[in-house]
Amino acid sequence: MKKYDYLVVGAGLYGAVFAERAHKAGKSVLVIDKRSHIAGNVYTESIEDINVHVYGAHIFHTNDKEVWDYITDFAEFNRFTNSPVANYKGELYSLPFNMYTFNKMWGVVTPEQAERKIKEQREQAGITEPKNLEEQAISLVGTDIYEKLIKGYTEKQWGRPCKELPAFIIKRLPVRLVFDNNYFNAKYQGIPMGGYTKMVENMLDGVEVRLNEDYFDKKDYYDALAEKVIYTGAIDRYFNYKLGVLEYRSVRFETEVLDMPNYQGNAAVNYTDSETPYTRIIEHKWFEFGTQDKTVISKEYSSEWKVGDEPYYPINDDKNCELYAKYKALAEKESNVIFGGRLGEYKYYDMDAVIASALTLCKKEGVR
């Protein structure tokens, strides 16, 4: 007899959902995480009484009622609506692209005028089969929006010229011919009041959690403890990179406390010119409509990734997808190990999709 029914490797959203459901179903569960905290990349830390999104902005949004009903058992969500602003050399534009954006860009005041302007620029470009990201973007929204609001930001994000990036990265660009700057078209949206860490604490209430524990330092020991392993770490790391290393983009943050109540007046401002080294500035207090005397901002820098760095965005090009398929085939042969989550499946997941995927696994395992 093993001591636990399940060992969950990783205390992020995927692991926390599974652990909560399994525990509630009467299963014995141990959660371990190599970090010093729970909640993975949605971890929030209180600084100056402001819940700071340590690993970047996380705004919850979903159209999935099952997911919404589940997660709201563990936190009350506020009415935060994501309405980022783009700063191009001091010119401010609304995102996503909407009538406010088009009015500022061209002086147009009606949807018909905006549509005509975009169509005119598309036709002038004459791109029928986009060969790269630059051509794809111009073929969708024209040259002005591309040059001011896409080019610099995207090149900083990926560390490569847009002409060298594949077209598929931008499958579509939302063009809204309405005065609506709500970034997410989601029925349910908000931020958990009190922060994500408190929400995950509530999910893991009653579950045994061990932090500062690297699974691979004592893999044989931990494997011997449980009937099954739910592994949410990097899939290539599990196999000691024996087929090669899956690639990511990483992000670093410069966070500072400012002795002022309001730095930029918005939770997120994207810097879309190429000269500004960071991609955006997050002002954390606005996620929860803060009234504190001070404020906390984080400048976000996109960076190349190497093994040992924090992996953020999978580079899902042909080469990496082929390599992942080989690792997935190995994973399917692992008895009593289930791979899940953003790193385990080498997939960019929004938070609601992570939760939905974990709930699906719970149903398969009969722990609902």
Long-range contacts (C-beta under 8 A, 24 or more apart in sequence): 2-224, 2-225, 2-226, 2-227, 3-28, 3-30, 3-225, 3-226, 4-28, 4-29, 4-30, 4-225, 4-226, 4-227, 5-29, 5-226, 5-227, 5-228, 6-30, 6-226, 6-227, 6-228, 6-229, 6-230, 7-32, 7-222, 7-223, 7-225, 7-226, 7-228, 7-229, 7-230, 8-32, 8-229, 8-230, 8-232, 9-33, 9-215, 9-222, 9-229, 9-230, 9-231, 9-232, 9-233, 10-40, 10-231, 10-232, 10-233, 10-341, 10-343, 11-35, 11-37, 11-38, 11-39, 11-40, 11-200, 11-204, 11-209, 11-211, 12-39, 12-40, 12-41, 12-42, 12-232, 12-341, 12-342, 12-354, 13-39, 13-40, 13-42, 13-200, 13-341, 13-351, 13-354, 13-355, 13-358, 14-232, 14-340, 14-341, 14-342, 14-344, 14-354, 14-355, 14-357, 14-358, 15-40, 15-230, 15-232, 15-341, 15-358, 16-200, 16-203, 16-204, 17-70, 17-203, 17-354, 17-355, 17-358, 17-359, 17-362, 18-230, 18-340, 18-358, 18-361, 18-362, 18-367, 19-203, 19-204, 19-207, 20-203, 20-204, 20-207, 21-358, 21-359, 21-362, 21-367, 21-368, 22-362, 22-365, 22-367, 23-206, 23-207, 24-367, 25-366, 25-367, 25-368, 27-367, 29-207, 29-208, 30-208, 30-209, 30-210, 30-225, 30-226, 31-204, 31-207, 31-208, 31-209, 31-210, 32-209, 32-210, 32-211, 32-213, 32-215, 32-222, 33-209, 33-210, 33-211, 33-212, 33-213, 34-212, 34-213, 34-214, 34-215, 35-211, 35-212, 36-211, 36-212, 37-197, 37-211, 38-197, 38-200, 38-201, 38-204, 38-209, 38-211, 39-196, 39-197, 39-199, 39-200, 41-312, 42-196, 42-197, 42-200, 42-351, 43-196, 43-197, 44-195, 44-196, 44-197, 44-198, 45-197, 46-195, 47-255, 47-257, 47-296, 48-257, 48-292, 48-294, 48-295, 48-296, 49-292, 50-284, 50-285, 50-288, 50-290, 50-292, 50-294, 50-295, 50-296, 51-194, 51-195, 51-196, 51-197, 51-284, 51-287, 51-288, 52-255, 52-284, 52-296, 52-298, 53-196, 53-282, 53-284, 53-287, 53-298, 54-253, 54-255, 55-251, 55-253, 55-310, 56-251, 56-253, 56-282, 56-298, 56-300, 56-312, 57-267, 57-268, 57-282, 57-287, 58-196, 58-351, 59-184, 59-189, 59-191, 59-287, 60-188, 60-189, 60-190, 60-191, 60-192, 60-351, 60-352, 61-184, 61-186, 61-188, 61-189, 61-350, 61-352, 62-186, 62-187, 62-188, 62-189, 62-350, 62-351, 62-352, 63-186, 63-187, 63-188, 64-352, 64-356, 65-187, 65-188, 66-356, 66-359, 67-352, 67-355, 67-356, 67-359, 68-187, 68-188, 68-352, 70-355, 70-359, 71-199, 71-355, 74-192, 74-199, 74-200, 74-202, 74-203, 75-192, 75-193, 75-194, 75-198, 75-199, 75-202, 76-192, 76-193, 77-188, 77-190, 77-191, 77-192, 77-193, 78-190, 78-191, 78-192, 78-193, 78-288, 78-289, 79-189, 79-190, 80-189, 80-190, 80-191, 80-267, 80-287, 80-288, 80-289, 81-182, 81-183, 81-189, 82-182, 82-183, 82-184, 82-189, 82-267, 82-268, 83-181, 83-182, 83-183, 83-266, 84-183, 84-266, 84-267, 84-268, 84-269, 84-270, 84-280, 85-264, 85-266, 85-268, 85-269, 85-270, 86-148, 86-149, 86-153, 86-269, 86-270, 86-272, 87-269, 87-270, 87-271, 87-272, 87-273, 87-276, 88-148, 88-149, 88-152, 88-271, 88-272, 88-273, 89-273, 89-275, 91-148, 93-148, 93-149, 94-181, 95-149, 95-181, 95-183, 95-270, 96-174, 96-176, 96-181, 96-183, 97-141, 97-145, 97-149, 97-173, 97-174, 97-175, 97-176, 98-176, 98-177, 98-178, 98-179, 98-180, 98-181, 99-176, 99-177, 99-178, 99-179, 100-179, 100-181, 101-145, 101-149, 105-144, 105-145, 105-148, 106-144, 111-177, 111-178, 114-177, 115-177, 117-142, 118-142, 118-145, 118-175, 130-167, 131-167, 132-162, 132-163, 132-164, 132-165, 132-166, 132-167, 133-162, 133-163, 133-165, 133-166, 133-167, 133-169, 133-170, 134-161, 134-162, 134-163, 134-165, 135-167, 136-167, 136-168, 136-169, 136-170, 137-162, 137-170, 137-173, 140-170, 140-172, 140-173, 140-175, 141-173, 141-175, 148-272, 149-272, 150-272, 151-272, 151-274, 152-271, 152-272, 152-273, 152-274, 152-275, 152-276, 153-270, 153-271, 153-272, 153-279, 155-274, 156-274, 156-277, 156-278, 156-279, 156-302, 157-249, 157-279, 157-302, 158-249, 158-302, 159-249, 159-302, 159-303, 159-304, 166-317, 191-287, 191-288, 193-288, 227-336, 228-336, 228-337, 228-338, 228-365, 229-336, 229-337, 229-338, 230-338, 230-340, 230-361, 231-337, 231-338, 231-339, 231-340, 231-344, 232-339, 232-340, 232-341, 232-342, 232-343, 232-344, 233-343, 233-344, 234-311, 234-343, 234-344, 234-346, 235-324, 235-327, 235-328, 235-331, 235-339, 235-343, 235-344, 235-345, 235-346, 236-323, 236-327, 238-331, 238-337, 238-339, 239-327, 239-330, 241-307, 243-323, 243-326, 243-327, 243-330, 244-323, 245-307, 246-314, 246-320, 246-323, 246-324, 246-327, 246-346, 247-305, 247-314, 247-315, 247-320, 248-305, 248-309, 248-311, 248-312, 248-313, 248-314, 248-315, 249-302, 249-303, 249-304, 249-305, 249-312, 249-313, 249-315, 250-302, 250-303, 250-304, 250-305, 250-309, 250-310, 250-311, 250-312, 251-300, 251-301, 251-302, 251-303, 251-310, 251-312, 252-300, 252-301, 252-303, 253-298, 253-299, 253-300, 253-301, 254-278, 254-298, 254-299, 254-301, 255-296, 255-297, 255-298, 255-299, 256-296, 256-297, 257-294, 257-295, 257-296, 258-294, 258-295, 258-296, 258-297, 259-294, 260-294, 260-295, 261-291, 261-292, 261-293, 261-294, 261-295, 262-295, 263-295, 263-297, 264-297, 277-301, 311-343, 313-348, 314-342, 314-346, 314-347, 314-348, 316-346, 316-347, 316-348, 320-346
